[in-house]
Amino acid sequence: MAWLEVVAEKCVGCGACIKACLYDALALEDKLAVVKENCTLCGACLDSCPFEALVMRKTEPPAQVAESYKGVMVVAEQKRGQLQSVSYELLGVGRRLAEDTESSLSAVLIGDGVDSQAQRLIAYGADRVFVAQSGTLGLYNDESYAAVLTRVIREQKPEIVIAGATCIGRALIPRVAVQLQTGLTADCTGLDIQEETGYLVQTRPAFGGNIMAMILCTRARPQMATVRHKVMKALAPDENRKGEIIRVALDEKELATRTTVLKSVEEAADTIPITEADIIVSGGRGMGSTGKFSVLFELAKALGGAVGSSRSAVDAGWVPYAYQVGQTGKTVQPKLYIACGISGAIQHLVGMQSSDVIIAINKDPEAPIFKVATYGLVGDLFEIIPRLTQEIKSRKMQ
Amino acid sequence: MNIIVCIKQVPDTTSVRIDPETRTLVREGVPSIINPFDMFAIEEGIRLKEKHGGKVIVLTLGPPQAEDALREAISLGADEAIHLCDVAFKGSDTLATSFALSAGIRKIGAFDLIICGKQASDGDTAQVGPGIAVQLNIPQIIFVRRIEEIQEGAIVVERISEEGFDVVRSALPALISVVKEINQPRLPSLKGKMKAKKAEITKWGIAEIGVDPGRVGLDGSPTWVEKIFSPPEREAHEPWHGEPDDLVKKLADELEKAKII
């Protein structure tokens, strides 16, 4: 059982917690906060109380975690036989976690003809690489990949397993976590080891980035997390680094699957996808038409970035859905985000407000986008962007 | 064909506002809505029913007020609604939630397709769909943007990837999760609204779906929310006004200083 308790001696009836509740599950009765039956135990109110009068209680069986689980394991991602950059970022954070837990770092690589890639995983920090190769494992498959990965984890018993929060990672890892009956935290932006307990502290945004949550997996092993792409840093590769490559024997039964990829199509190949970009130039309603997006493509090219958009530009048919940043599109966290003619509706902000630097260009000085912009420029984007492209090109030449 | 659509009632995060004085998030009075991604799942279910016949059953797990979300789904065209509602479910993480939902689906019986939204806008995990597929031992296709065809016990869809899309065929029964691109959800009809008002909502607790209380709620959840905090505030400057040439020079200087260019 678990419940939210109001400590009557501490509660002063200020109502701060009521404002913090998303579910309207707290009320005041006789100057004391009371918890209503529709409380979901989400915990969003805990921090809101200045008097520490709210406490989450639970009767929990003592944590029974097998001691035998040890080490950090990274799930490497490959497409068409090439490692995806998120794999290097995972090794970067995995290395740190392995050092903090005084253990080693392993990687699992599933694919076909990926031998040379296994060596690269070692160069980027892995001590051991488990390679599962088969002609049928060349393209990602939910069932066979999950079966192989689940078995490797069962055999190796790592204490921590991390994977990319990519299209593949977010389909594959939940399957594996359920098969292992363990916890999984999605789309983490921070991973650390708690000093006192040795638990993995998994930090992630929730409610569209409006709040951050710190999550622990105390009662099952391994502790599993998917990690947002572009947040963690890869280490510089060391080609002389030594490691062990271990072949995973495969069982025919594991490779059996009820789904087949008939073809894999790359779209918008003239630009990098927004999830891969360090710099994104985005256009919104202020763009006016498909053709006018060309000024953004030119700026993106000069900066070596990608082009994104707000929902209104997608709904107007100016750019494809793959470009959309925001609540019903993609969440991005580039080093630089340039919002052009985007007013900054909250649906858009939740998809980009964690970017390192935000530049907003808008005619309307009152546009909400300026509230999150590191640099805001009030003016006509069609006058400003071409000049900016020119300026960047000439400064790069110098 | 029998279609089960899993939905979640969520707080409308887009109406969360910032208190101008204290600069803290004001979450009070935030309305509850059907998770935006689930609207596409409901719509796709109804379209499939219109094309292939059969029925659409909407399923949710949540507190008593989640019934409103089920009624809204009926107003849009769903045929039946089932509400997994029990205090024992409180605090369920994605493992416990997918376990309970899959137990509910087993009690429903035969089905051809389960449709989920890509993810819920409050938790943003996208983990419950795959969790249900595993617990029911059916194949899954995650992040579907188009259904090409359904015939002879198989479904062919387009699934989005970082670079574009994959065309994937799966045997039925299966579970798919859908993205916004798949359709444009309809608005409820007057007739639908009348039907929703009168509709009987089936309520099942842990006894009805036959699950051990230790497998759901906080007890059945391996993950634990240790702490919730507000994200660090962004450093925002006053926007600049002026001639385009001056603005561009000033910006380029700043970017150079910050080593971005």
Chai-1 contact restraints between the chains, C-beta under 6 A:
chainA,res_idxA,chainB,res_idxB,connection_type,confidence,min_distance_angstrom,max_distance_angstrom,comment,restraint_id
A,A2,B,G91,contact,1.0,0.0,6.0,A-B,restraint_1
A,A2,B,L218,contact,1.0,0.0,6.0,A-B,restraint_2
A,I18,B,E28,contact,1.0,0.0,6.0,A-B,restraint_3
A,K19,B,V26,contact,1.0,0.0,6.0,A-B,restraint_4
A,K19,B,E28,contact,1.0,0.0,6.0,A-B,restraint_5
A,A20,B,R27,contact,1.0,0.0,6.0,A-B,restraint_6
A,L22,B,P11,contact,1.0,0.0,6.0,A-B,restraint_7
A,L22,B,R27,contact,1.0,0.0,6.0,A-B,restraint_8
A,L22,B,V30,contact,1.0,0.0,6.0,A-B,restraint_9
A,N38,B,P63,contact,1.0,0.0,6.0,A-B,restraint_10
A,N38,B,Q65,contact,1.0,0.0,6.0,A-B,restraint_11
A,L41,B,K90,contact,1.0,0.0,6.0,A-B,restraint_12
A,L41,B,G91,contact,1.0,0.0,6.0,A-B,restraint_13
A,G43,B,V225,contact,1.0,0.0,6.0,A-B,restraint_14
A,G43,B,I228,contact,1.0,0.0,6.0,A-B,restraint_15
A,A44,B,I228,contact,1.0,0.0,6.0,A-B,restraint_16
A,D47,B,I228,contact,1.0,0.0,6.0,A-B,restraint_17
A,D47,B,F229,contact,1.0,0.0,6.0,A-B,restraint_18
A,K58,B,L218,contact,1.0,0.0,6.0,A-B,restraint_19
A,D142,B,Q140,contact,1.0,0.0,6.0,A-B,restraint_20
A,C167,B,F143,contact,1.0,0.0,6.0,A-B,restraint_21
A,C167,B,S161,contact,1.0,0.0,6.0,A-B,restraint_22
A,C167,B,E162,contact,1.0,0.0,6.0,A-B,restraint_23
A,R170,B,A126,contact,1.0,0.0,6.0,A-B,restraint_24
A,A171,B,I142,contact,1.0,0.0,6.0,A-B,restraint_25
A,P174,B,Q127,contact,1.0,0.0,6.0,A-B,restraint_26
A,P174,B,P130,contact,1.0,0.0,6.0,A-B,restraint_27
A,P174,B,G131,contact,1.0,0.0,6.0,A-B,restraint_28
A,R175,B,P130,contact,1.0,0.0,6.0,A-B,restraint_29
A,R175,B,V134,contact,1.0,0.0,6.0,A-B,restraint_30
A,V178,B,G131,contact,1.0,0.0,6.0,A-B,restraint_31
A,V178,B,V134,contact,1.0,0.0,6.0,A-B,restraint_32
A,Q179,B,V134,contact,1.0,0.0,6.0,A-B,restraint_33
A,T182,B,P222,contact,1.0,0.0,6.0,A-B,restraint_34
A,G183,B,P222,contact,1.0,0.0,6.0,A-B,restraint_35
A,G183,B,T223,contact,1.0,0.0,6.0,A-B,restraint_36
A,A186,B,T125,contact,1.0,0.0,6.0,A-B,restraint_37
A,A186,B,Q127,contact,1.0,0.0,6.0,A-B,restraint_38
A,A206,B,G123,contact,1.0,0.0,6.0,A-B,restraint_39
A,F207,B,T13,contact,1.0,0.0,6.0,A-B,restraint_40
A,F207,B,D122,contact,1.0,0.0,6.0,A-B,restraint_41
A,G208,B,T13,contact,1.0,0.0,6.0,A-B,restraint_42
A,N210,B,V16,contact,1.0,0.0,6.0,A-B,restraint_43
A,N210,B,L25,contact,1.0,0.0,6.0,A-B,restraint_44
A,I211,B,I228,contact,1.0,0.0,6.0,A-B,restraint_45
A,M212,B,F229,contact,1.0,0.0,6.0,A-B,restraint_46
A,M212,B,P231,contact,1.0,0.0,6.0,A-B,restraint_47
A,A213,B,V225,contact,1.0,0.0,6.0,A-B,restraint_48
A,A213,B,I228,contact,1.0,0.0,6.0,A-B,restraint_49
A,M214,B,E226,contact,1.0,0.0,6.0,A-B,restraint_50
A,M214,B,K227,contact,1.0,0.0,6.0,A-B,restraint_51
A,I215,B,T223,contact,1.0,0.0,6.0,A-B,restraint_52
A,I215,B,V225,contact,1.0,0.0,6.0,A-B,restraint_53
A,L216,B,W224,contact,1.0,0.0,6.0,A-B,restraint_54
A,L216,B,E226,contact,1.0,0.0,6.0,A-B,restraint_55
A,C217,B,P222,contact,1.0,0.0,6.0,A-B,restraint_56
A,C217,B,T223,contact,1.0,0.0,6.0,A-B,restraint_57
A,T218,B,W224,contact,1.0,0.0,6.0,A-B,restraint_58
A,R219,B,P222,contact,1.0,0.0,6.0,A-B,restraint_59
A,A220,B,P222,contact,1.0,0.0,6.0,A-B,restraint_60
A,R258,B,P139,contact,1.0,0.0,6.0,A-B,restraint_61
A,R258,B,A171,contact,1.0,0.0,6.0,A-B,restraint_62
A,T259,B,P139,contact,1.0,0.0,6.0,A-B,restraint_63
A,T259,B,V168,contact,1.0,0.0,6.0,A-B,restraint_64
A,T259,B,S170,contact,1.0,0.0,6.0,A-B,restraint_65
A,T260,B,R169,contact,1.0,0.0,6.0,A-B,restraint_66
A,V261,B,D166,contact,1.0,0.0,6.0,A-B,restraint_67
A,V261,B,V168,contact,1.0,0.0,6.0,A-B,restraint_68
A,L262,B,V167,contact,1.0,0.0,6.0,A-B,restraint_69
A,L262,B,R169,contact,1.0,0.0,6.0,A-B,restraint_70
A,K263,B,V167,contact,1.0,0.0,6.0,A-B,restraint_71
A,S264,B,D166,contact,1.0,0.0,6.0,A-B,restraint_72
A,V265,B,G164,contact,1.0,0.0,6.0,A-B,restraint_73
A,V265,B,F165,contact,1.0,0.0,6.0,A-B,restraint_74
A,E266,B,E163,contact,1.0,0.0,6.0,A-B,restraint_75
A,E266,B,G164,contact,1.0,0.0,6.0,A-B,restraint_76
A,E267,B,G164,contact,1.0,0.0,6.0,A-B,restraint_77
A,P273,B,E162,contact,1.0,0.0,6.0,A-B,restraint_78
A,T275,B,E162,contact,1.0,0.0,6.0,A-B,restraint_79
A,Y321,B,E181,contact,1.0,0.0,6.0,A-B,restraint_80
A,T328,B,P36,contact,1.0,0.0,6.0,A-B,restraint_81
A,T328,B,K180,contact,1.0,0.0,6.0,A-B,restraint_82
A,L336,B,I260,contact,1.0,0.0,6.0,A-B,restraint_83
A,I346,B,T14,contact,1.0,0.0,6.0,A-B,restraint_84
A,Q347,B,T14,contact,1.0,0.0,6.0,A-B,restraint_85
A,P365,B,P239,contact,1.0,0.0,6.0,A-B,restraint_86
A,F370,B,P239,contact,1.0,0.0,6.0,A-B,restraint_87
A,K371,B,A236,contact,1.0,0.0,6.0,A-B,restraint_88
A,V372,B,R234,contact,1.0,0.0,6.0,A-B,restraint_89
A,V372,B,A236,contact,1.0,0.0,6.0,A-B,restraint_90
A,A373,B,A236,contact,1.0,0.0,6.0,A-B,restraint_91
A,Y375,B,L251,contact,1.0,0.0,6.0,A-B,restraint_92
A,G376,B,P239,contact,1.0,0.0,6.0,A-B,restraint_93
A,L377,B,W240,contact,1.0,0.0,6.0,A-B,restraint_94
A,L377,B,L247,contact,1.0,0.0,6.0,A-B,restraint_95
A,V378,B,P239,contact,1.0,0.0,6.0,A-B,restraint_96
A,V378,B,H241,contact,1.0,0.0,6.0,A-B,restraint_97
A,G379,B,P244,contact,1.0,0.0,6.0,A-B,restraint_98
A,E383,B,P244,contact,1.0,0.0,6.0,A-B,restraint_99
A,I384,B,P244,contact,1.0,0.0,6.0,A-B,restraint_100
A,R387,B,P244,contact,1.0,0.0,6.0,A-B,restraint_101
A,R387,B,V248,contact,1.0,0.0,6.0,A-B,restraint_102
A,L388,B,V248,contact,1.0,0.0,6.0,A-B,restraint_103
A,E391,B,V248,contact,1.0,0.0,6.0,A-B,restraint_104
A,E391,B,A252,contact,1.0,0.0,6.0,A-B,restraint_105
A,I392,B,I261,contact,1.0,0.0,6.0,A-B,restraint_106
